[in-house]
Amino acid sequence: MERNQIIISPEKIREQYVYMDKVRALLGERMQKVHYAYVETFGCQQNEADSERIMGMLENMGYTPTQDAALSDIIIVNTCAVREHAELRALSITGQFKHLKEKKKSLIIGVCGCMVSQEHRKEDIKNKYPYINFLFGTSMNWKLPEILYNSMIKQKRQYHLDCGDIGNIAEDLPIRRESGFKAWVSVMYGCNNFCTYCVVPYVRGRERSRDPERILDEIRELAKDGYREITLLGQNVNSYGKDLEIDYDFADLLEDICKIDGDFIVRFMTSHPKDASRKLIDTMARSPKIAKAFHLPLQSGSDRILKEMNRHYDRETYLSLVGYMRERMPDIAITTDIIVGFPGETEEDFEQTLDMLETVGYDNIYSFIYSKRRGTKASLMEDQIPEEIKKERFARMIEKQSAISSGKNSVYLGSVQKVLVEGRSKTDPDKLTGRNEKNRLVHFVGDDSLIGKFANVRITEAETFSLSGELEK
Ligand code: SF4
């Protein structure tokens, strides 16, 4: 597929701006003074980034963002399909919005994201949720103005789901960032890996990279606007560039980002061990702007299970990558994702995963109980693991990692950490909370003027999953 077939043309994007004008004109004709928009987001950071584009377009069409669904004139539910639990929650919330529509007949409700890109869920929503005005898939986000306009004019349900396997890239759409100091920047979309448990390649299409100049322009703007943390996103972020027509990879992109002036740090996610090159690690090691934190999903410590998962690496190659990271950056924080209870996982396989927790010495792990996803190879595998066994293994894993994380946190005692202050702590509103370069949560007493800035905090307490300290004057 040629790149010009993947990139939505400037003419098509301009058409969407014409639709934005048309929706704004329609809203102007309606009597109500303010039209509120609410976006409910499930799932990963890519979905959060997509929701910021969706809200950007809605705002451009004349809507005012609100956090209160009950106030809204339009609600968009941006769904996730990675685990069944996320789908059920999205369906349940969508069901609750029915009551709002009964009270306010003019309320418009749209559902988008990975869940609706699955045929069976599309049919479910079409048939069981007749009050939903429109559905659109992940590659159709850019068409929201047209979809919304048609829904308003034709008073007919709209379905814009099929992007084929390829997917697309849409530039130059409005965006409304949630934060004034932390930004998501999608550098690529989709995935080619087809891990046997994962639905992402089916709902987000094949890997496609944005042009580096477009990404660098976006980051120059963010730096100029004073953003302090930029997180580069991609389902398989370090395979960035493979589809470009120039010789340019993810390490080259990081190198160029680090040349941009500004007091900001760069993070990236999610990496695949098979695409995490030594060149990338060397680039991280010599670039002070890149946070020394690497999220490297392991998924399982058993070579047999890794093969069944179609992950294309084994324990040895994974450990040699970790070894090289530590050689180049001795204090790097390494985190991972683990799936517990993949079909066929024996007690011995699971113990090999537990063993990897200690061997690698992860700073933190994100562990998930395996969830059967329709359409994936693993969902058809025999020997699915009973729920009680999955839960029991999950609990053992958390217990083991908690001890490791505690030990890792205690190393910070007495040190001074540079923290990007994010806001008030949810558990203790007397304290501010932020994250250090290694992505550790740090709580301390301070005033609101520090929010969005870097602060130096001397660590006085280390808990399992967070640190506390005192502001250094
Ligand atoms: S790399 Fe594997 S787990 Fe990650 S998005 Fe692609 S298929 Fe899913």
Boltz pocket constraint, residues with backbone or C-beta under 6 A from the ligand:
constraints:
  - pocket:
      binder: B
      contacts: [[A, 191], [A, 192], [A, 193], [A, 194], [A, 195], [A, 198], [A, 199], [A, 200], [A, 201], [A, 235], [A, 236], [A, 272]]
      max_distance: 6.0
